[in-house]
C-alpha cells in the first residue's frame, strides 16, 4: 500500500499509481478505438431516439449519457453510491 492511501480504496487511488509507477490503464489498438467509437455512436443514437416522455436530449447530452453508460458496462470504471444508514 502506498503512503497515505485510504485502506478502503485498496490502493486504487490515482496518487498511488503515480507514486508506485503502477498503471491500471487498458491499452487499445487503433482498430479497437474505432470499434469503441462506433459503439459509442450507436449508444448515443439510441439515447437520442428513445422516446421516454421526457424532454429530448441534445446531441452533447446523449454523448455524455452514452459514455457514462458504456464505461461501467465494459468494466472500465466503477460507480459507487453511498448507502443510506
C-alpha positions in Angstrom: 0.0 0.0 0.0 1.4 3.4 -0.8 1.9 6.0 1.9 -1.2 8.0 2.8 -3.6 5.7 1.0 -7.0 5.1 2.4 -7.3 1.3 3.2 -10.8 1.3 1.9 -9.5 2.2 -1.6 -7.4 -0.9 -1.8 -4.5 1.1 -3.4 -6.6 2.2 -6.4 -6.2 5.9 -5.7 -4.7 7.9 -8.6 -1.8 9.3 -6.5 -0.8 5.7 -5.6 -0.4 4.9 -9.3 1.9 7.8 -9.7 3.9 7.0 -6.6 4.4 3.3 -7.3 4.7 3.6 -11.1 1.9 1.0 -11.5 -0.7 1.9 -14.1 -4.1 0.2 -14.3 -4.9 1.6 -17.8 -6.0 -0.7 -20.5 -4.3 -0.1 -23.9 -6.4 -0.1 -27.1 -5.2 -0.7 -30.6 -6.3 1.7 -33.4 -8.9 -0.8 -34.6 -10.2 -1.3 -31.1 -10.5 2.5 -30.6 -12.5 2.8 -33.8 -14.8 0.0 -32.6 -15.3 1.7 -29.3 -16.1 5.0 -31.0 -18.6 3.3 -33.4 -20.2 1.5 -30.3 -20.5 4.9 -28.5 -22.2 6.4 -31.6 -24.7 3.6 -31.5 -25.4 4.1 -27.8 -25.7 7.9 -28.3 -28.2 7.4 -31.2 -30.3 5.1 -29.0 -30.3 7.8 -26.3 -31.4 10.4 -28.8 -34.2 8.4 -30.4 -35.6 6.6 -27.4 -38.9 8.1 -26.6 -39.3 8.1 -22.8 -41.8 11.0 -22.5 -39.1 13.4 -21.2 -37.5 16.4 -22.8 -35.4 15.4 -25.9 -31.7 15.2 -25.3 -29.2 17.4 -27.0 -26.5 15.5 -29.0 -23.9 16.5 -26.4 -26.1 15.2 -23.6 -26.7 11.9 -25.5 -23.0 11.5 -26.0 -22.3 12.1 -22.2 -25.0 9.6 -21.4 -23.6 7.0 -23.8 -20.1 7.3 -22.4 -21.4 7.3 -18.8 -23.3 4.0 -19.5 -20.5 2.4 -21.7 -17.6 2.8 -19.3 -19.1 0.8 -16.4 -20.8 -1.7 -18.8 -17.3 -2.7 -20.0 -15.8 -2.7 -16.6 -13.5 0.3 -17.1 -14.9 2.3 -14.2 -17.0 1.5 -11.1 -19.7 3.9 -9.9 -20.4 3.6 -6.2 -23.1 5.3 -4.3 -23.3 6.0 -0.6 -25.5 3.6 1.3 -28.2 5.1 3.4 -28.0 4.1 7.1 
